[in-house]
Amino acid sequence: MKKMLFIAGIAICLSVGCPTGYTGAGDQGAKEEAVAMVKKAIEYIKANGNEKAFEEFSDLKGKFIDRDLYVVVYDMNAKCLAHGQKKSMVGKELIDLKDTDGKEYMKERVELMKKQNSAWQDYKFMNPVSKQIEPKSMYLERHGDLIVGCGIYKK
Protein backbone atom coordinates (compact mmCIF):
# COMPACT_ATOMS: atom_id res chain seq x y z
CA MET A 1 0.00 0.00 0.00
CA LYS A 2 2.79 2.44 0.93
CA LYS A 3 4.55 1.67 -2.35
CA MET A 4 1.36 2.45 -4.32
CA LEU A 5 0.93 5.78 -2.47
CA PHE A 6 4.57 6.65 -3.15
CA ILE A 7 4.17 5.86 -6.87
CA ALA A 8 0.91 7.85 -6.98
CA GLY A 9 2.71 10.80 -5.36
CA ILE A 10 5.52 10.62 -7.93
CA ALA A 11 2.95 10.50 -10.75
CA ILE A 12 1.21 13.61 -9.40
CA CYS A 13 4.51 15.47 -9.11
CA LEU A 14 5.46 14.53 -12.65
CA SER A 15 2.11 15.60 -14.07
CA VAL A 16 1.52 18.87 -12.19
CA GLY A 17 4.89 19.69 -10.67
CA CYS A 18 6.02 19.70 -7.07
CA PRO A 19 7.95 22.36 -5.20
CA THR A 20 11.59 21.34 -4.96
CA GLY A 21 13.42 24.50 -4.07
CA TYR A 22 14.95 24.49 -7.55
CA THR A 23 15.09 27.89 -9.20
CA GLY A 24 15.12 27.23 -12.92
CA ALA A 25 15.14 29.65 -15.84
CA GLY A 26 11.33 29.82 -15.71
CA ASP A 27 11.60 31.33 -12.25
CA GLN A 28 13.45 34.38 -13.59
CA GLY A 29 11.98 37.25 -15.52
CA ALA A 30 12.99 37.68 -19.16
CA LYS A 31 13.74 40.88 -21.10
CA GLU A 32 10.40 40.74 -22.92
CA GLU A 33 8.57 40.40 -19.61
CA ALA A 34 10.38 43.43 -18.13
CA VAL A 35 9.44 45.54 -21.16
CA ALA A 36 5.83 44.35 -20.94
CA MET A 37 5.73 45.12 -17.19
CA VAL A 38 6.90 48.72 -17.80
CA LYS A 39 4.33 49.22 -20.55
CA LYS A 40 1.61 47.75 -18.30
CA ALA A 41 2.72 50.08 -15.47
CA ILE A 42 2.54 53.16 -17.71
CA GLU A 43 -0.95 52.17 -18.82
CA TYR A 44 -1.90 51.73 -15.17
CA ILE A 45 -0.60 55.23 -14.37
CA LYS A 46 -2.61 56.68 -17.25
CA ALA A 47 -5.80 54.89 -16.14
CA ASN A 48 -5.49 55.37 -12.36
CA GLY A 49 -3.28 58.38 -11.71
CA ASN A 50 0.10 58.59 -10.00
CA GLU A 51 -0.97 58.16 -6.39
CA LYS A 52 -2.96 54.95 -6.86
CA ALA A 53 -0.40 53.54 -9.31
CA PHE A 54 2.59 54.21 -7.05
CA GLU A 55 0.78 52.56 -4.15
CA GLU A 56 0.05 49.48 -6.28
CA PHE A 57 3.64 49.29 -7.60
CA SER A 58 4.99 49.39 -4.02
CA ASP A 59 2.64 46.64 -2.77
CA LEU A 60 4.77 43.52 -2.22
CA LYS A 61 1.67 41.38 -2.88
CA GLY A 62 0.43 43.52 -5.75
CA LYS A 63 -0.07 42.76 -9.41
CA PHE A 64 3.23 44.38 -10.41
CA ILE A 65 5.37 41.77 -8.67
CA ASP A 66 6.23 38.64 -10.64
CA ARG A 67 9.05 36.40 -9.36
CA ASP A 68 12.14 38.67 -9.55
CA LEU A 69 10.35 41.30 -11.66
CA TYR A 70 9.00 44.45 -10.03
CA VAL A 71 8.32 48.07 -11.02
CA VAL A 72 10.20 51.14 -9.84
CA VAL A 73 9.35 54.79 -10.51
CA TYR A 74 11.56 57.87 -10.07
CA ASP A 75 11.25 61.52 -10.89
CA MET A 76 13.86 63.19 -13.11
CA ASN A 77 15.94 64.06 -10.02
CA ALA A 78 16.14 60.38 -8.94
CA LYS A 79 13.63 60.70 -6.11
CA CYS A 80 12.02 57.29 -5.62
CA LEU A 81 8.24 57.45 -6.04
CA ALA A 82 7.49 53.71 -6.06
CA HIS A 83 9.56 50.59 -5.45
CA GLY A 84 8.28 47.03 -5.76
CA GLN A 85 10.85 45.52 -3.40
CA LYS A 86 12.08 48.20 -1.02
CA LYS A 87 9.22 50.39 0.13
CA SER A 88 11.71 52.09 2.47
CA MET A 89 13.28 53.76 -0.59
CA VAL A 90 10.04 55.58 -1.50
CA GLY A 91 10.34 59.31 -0.92
CA LYS A 92 14.14 59.28 -0.83
CA GLU A 93 16.52 61.20 -3.07
CA LEU A 94 18.71 58.47 -4.57
CA ILE A 95 20.88 60.40 -7.03
CA ASP A 96 24.10 59.47 -5.21
CA LEU A 97 23.46 55.71 -5.03
CA LYS A 98 26.25 53.46 -6.26
CA ASP A 99 26.31 49.74 -6.90
CA THR A 100 28.91 47.40 -5.37
CA ASP A 101 31.38 48.30 -8.14
CA GLY A 102 31.01 52.02 -7.42
CA LYS A 103 28.89 52.70 -10.51
CA GLU A 104 26.69 55.77 -10.01
CA TYR A 105 23.74 54.07 -11.61
CA MET A 106 21.08 56.58 -10.56
CA LYS A 107 22.98 59.51 -12.10
CA GLU A 108 23.43 57.42 -15.23
CA ARG A 109 19.73 56.50 -15.23
CA VAL A 110 18.60 60.12 -15.08
CA GLU A 111 21.05 61.11 -17.84
CA LEU A 112 19.84 58.26 -20.06
CA MET A 113 16.23 59.38 -19.66
CA LYS A 114 17.10 63.02 -20.40
CA LYS A 115 18.51 61.90 -23.77
CA GLN A 116 16.04 59.20 -24.85
CA ASN A 117 12.57 57.85 -24.10
CA SER A 118 13.67 54.26 -23.39
CA ALA A 119 16.88 52.42 -22.60
CA TRP A 120 18.46 49.37 -20.99
CA GLN A 121 20.89 49.96 -18.13
CA ASP A 122 23.32 47.51 -16.51
CA TYR A 123 24.41 47.60 -12.87
CA LYS A 124 24.42 45.34 -9.79
CA PHE A 125 21.59 45.06 -7.28
CA MET A 126 20.20 42.57 -4.76
CA ASN A 127 17.98 39.94 -6.34
CA PRO A 128 14.82 39.61 -4.17
CA VAL A 129 14.62 35.87 -4.90
CA SER A 130 18.25 34.80 -4.32
CA LYS A 131 19.03 37.59 -1.80
CA GLN A 132 22.41 37.97 -3.56
CA ILE A 133 23.97 40.96 -5.32
CA GLU A 134 23.74 40.08 -9.02
CA PRO A 135 24.22 41.75 -12.40
CA LYS A 136 20.97 43.40 -13.43
CA SER A 137 19.63 44.96 -16.62
CA MET A 138 16.90 47.53 -16.07
CA TYR A 139 14.50 48.48 -18.85
CA LEU A 140 13.53 52.14 -18.49
CA GLU A 141 10.89 54.30 -20.14
CA ARG A 142 10.26 57.95 -19.66
CA HIS A 143 6.61 58.87 -19.11
CA GLY A 144 6.32 62.65 -18.85
CA ASP A 145 8.58 63.57 -15.94
CA LEU A 146 8.65 60.00 -14.60
CA ILE A 147 11.17 57.22 -15.09
CA VAL A 148 9.43 53.84 -15.01
CA GLY A 149 11.58 50.72 -14.84
CA CYS A 150 11.62 46.97 -14.46
CA GLY A 151 14.75 44.86 -14.46
CA ILE A 152 15.96 41.34 -15.00
CA TYR A 153 18.74 39.59 -13.15
CA LYS A 154 21.47 38.01 -15.24
CA LYS A 155 23.12 34.82 -14.03
C-alpha positions as a printed Julia matrix, in Angstrom:
155×3 Matrix{Float64}:
  0.0    0.0     0.0
  2.79   2.44    0.93
  4.55   1.67   -2.35
  1.36   2.45   -4.32
  0.93   5.78   -2.47
  4.57   6.65   -3.15
  4.17   5.86   -6.87
  0.91   7.85   -6.98
  2.71  10.8    -5.36
  5.52  10.62   -7.93
  2.95  10.5   -10.75
  1.21  13.61   -9.4
  4.51  15.47   -9.11
  5.46  14.53  -12.65
  2.11  15.6   -14.07
  1.52  18.87  -12.19
  4.89  19.69  -10.67
  6.02  19.7    -7.07
  7.95  22.36   -5.2
 11.59  21.34   -4.96
 13.42  24.5    -4.07
 14.95  24.49   -7.55
 15.09  27.89   -9.2
 15.12  27.23  -12.92
 15.14  29.65  -15.84
 11.33  29.82  -15.71
 11.6   31.33  -12.25
 13.45  34.38  -13.59
 11.98  37.25  -15.52
 12.99  37.68  -19.16
 13.74  40.88  -21.1
 10.4   40.74  -22.92
  8.57  40.4   -19.61
 10.38  43.43  -18.13
  9.44  45.54  -21.16
  5.83  44.35  -20.94
  5.73  45.12  -17.19
  6.9   48.72  -17.8
  4.33  49.22  -20.55
  1.61  47.75  -18.3
  2.72  50.08  -15.47
  2.54  53.16  -17.71
 -0.95  52.17  -18.82
 -1.9   51.73  -15.17
 -0.6   55.23  -14.37
 -2.61  56.68  -17.25
 -5.8   54.89  -16.14
 -5.49  55.37  -12.36
 -3.28  58.38  -11.71
  0.1   58.59  -10.0
 -0.97  58.16   -6.39
 -2.96  54.95   -6.86
 -0.4   53.54   -9.31
  2.59  54.21   -7.05
  0.78  52.56   -4.15
  0.05  49.48   -6.28
  3.64  49.29   -7.6
  4.99  49.39   -4.02
  2.64  46.64   -2.77
  4.77  43.52   -2.22
  1.67  41.38   -2.88
  0.43  43.52   -5.75
 -0.07  42.76   -9.41
  3.23  44.38  -10.41
  5.37  41.77   -8.67
  6.23  38.64  -10.64
  9.05  36.4    -9.36
 12.14  38.67   -9.55
 10.35  41.3   -11.66
  9.0   44.45  -10.03
  8.32  48.07  -11.02
 10.2   51.14   -9.84
  9.35  54.79  -10.51
 11.56  57.87  -10.07
 11.25  61.52  -10.89
 13.86  63.19  -13.11
 15.94  64.06  -10.02
 16.14  60.38   -8.94
 13.63  60.7    -6.11
 12.02  57.29   -5.62
  8.24  57.45   -6.04
  7.49  53.71   -6.06
  9.56  50.59   -5.45
  8.28  47.03   -5.76
 10.85  45.52   -3.4
 12.08  48.2    -1.02
  9.22  50.39    0.13
 11.71  52.09    2.47
 13.28  53.76   -0.59
 10.04  55.58   -1.5
 10.34  59.31   -0.92
 14.14  59.28   -0.83
 16.52  61.2    -3.07
 18.71  58.47   -4.57
 20.88  60.4    -7.03
 24.1   59.47   -5.21
 23.46  55.71   -5.03
 26.25  53.46   -6.26
 26.31  49.74   -6.9
 28.91  47.4    -5.37
 31.38  48.3    -8.14
 31.01  52.02   -7.42
 28.89  52.7   -10.51
 26.69  55.77  -10.01
 23.74  54.07  -11.61
 21.08  56.58  -10.56
 22.98  59.51  -12.1
 23.43  57.42  -15.23
 19.73  56.5   -15.23
 18.6   60.12  -15.08
 21.05  61.11  -17.84
 19.84  58.26  -20.06
 16.23  59.38  -19.66
 17.1   63.02  -20.4
 18.51  61.9   -23.77
 16.04  59.2   -24.85
 12.57  57.85  -24.1
 13.67  54.26  -23.39
 16.88  52.42  -22.6
 18.46  49.37  -20.99
 20.89  49.96  -18.13
 23.32  47.51  -16.51
 24.41  47.6   -12.87
 24.42  45.34   -9.79
 21.59  45.06   -7.28
 20.2   42.57   -4.76
 17.98  39.94   -6.34
 14.82  39.61   -4.17
 14.62  35.87   -4.9
 18.25  34.8    -4.32
 19.03  37.59   -1.8
 22.41  37.97   -3.56
 23.97  40.96   -5.32
 23.74  40.08   -9.02
 24.22  41.75  -12.4
 20.97  43.4   -13.43
 19.63  44.96  -16.62
 16.9   47.53  -16.07
 14.5   48.48  -18.85
 13.53  52.14  -18.49
 10.89  54.3   -20.14
 10.26  57.95  -19.66
  6.61  58.87  -19.11
  6.32  62.65  -18.85
  8.58  63.57  -15.94
  8.65  60.0   -14.6
 11.17  57.22  -15.09
  9.43  53.84  -15.01
 11.58  50.72  -14.84
 11.62  46.97  -14.46
 14.75  44.86  -14.46
 15.96  41.34  -15.0
 18.74  39.59  -13.15
 21.47  38.01  -15.24
 23.12  34.82  -14.03
